[in-house]
Amino acid sequence: MQKFEPVGRKLLVLPLHEENYKTSVGIELVQLDFLKVKVVEVSTEYKHMYSPGDILVISKNSGVGQAYNGENCLWIDAKAAPEGDVWFIVREDEV
């Protein structure tokens, strides 16, 4: 098993498969612009902001593909959009 350590502003992420949403009348809504990803590896420079397992939303065409330990991952820029690839971090409500 390999271990990649991203450098600089890079994150290694795993794209998550999400089902399209269907309305109560059967209309399927397809997300064309964004993609949810799970953080796999974080550069030292961004460990204060991201952790492995975090769920992020990026633009659908962001990143460069990389096979990593049997998974098809992406290298993305850790900065927030529009300078980088990350649009937001998905957090569960803590009620």
N, C-alpha and C positions, 0 to 999 in steps of 0.2 A: 504494500500500500504506500503510495507516495504522499508526501506532505508538501504543499505549495505554500510559501509565505509571500503574500502580495507586498509590493513595495510602493512607496509614494501614495498616490490617491486611489489605488486600485482595491476593488473587492472582487472576490470570486463568489458567484451566486448560482443557485440552481433554480431554473424556471419551474413554476408550479402549474400544474394542469388544473384549470377551473372549468366547470361546466357552465354553459350559457344559461342565463336566467330565463325562465318561461313565466309569462304572466298568467293570470287566472283564465284568460280566454285563449291561451295557447300560442301567443305571440312570443317568439324567441328573440331575446335581446342579446346581441353579440358585442363583446368588448373589442373594439378594433384598435384603439390607441394605446392602451396600457397593458402591462404584464406584471403579475405578482411573482416575486422571486424570494427565495430563502437564502440568507447569508450563510456561506460555507466557510470562507476564510477572510480575514480582515487584516489590512496592513497595520503596522505599529502606529502609524500616523493617525489612524481613524478608530483605534480601539476605544477611545473615550466616547465615540458616537454610536458605533455599531458593535454587535456581538454575534457570533455564530448562532443561527436559529432565528434571528430577527427576520420579519417579513417586510419587504420593501415593495414599492410600486415604481416601475420604470417605464419609459417609452418602449413600445413594442419592438422597435428596430434598434435598440441600444445594445452595446456590447459586442464582444468578439468571442466566438465559440471556442471551447476547450474541453476535451474529454478529461475527467478527473475522477479517478477511482471508480470507473464504471458508469459514471453519470455524465450527461451532456450539460456542462455548465457554461456560464458566460463570465468574461472579465468586463467589469463596468467601472466607471469613474465615480468615486464615492461622494463627490461634491453634489450639492443640491442643484437641480435644474434651474436655469438653463445652462449654467457653466458646466455642470456634471450631468449624470444620468438619473439621479434619485429624485423622485417627485415627493414621496412621503413614506413614513414608516407606519405600518399598520399596528395599532395597539388595541387591545381588548379593553372595553370599559371596565373600570374597577369600581363597581357599585356596591 
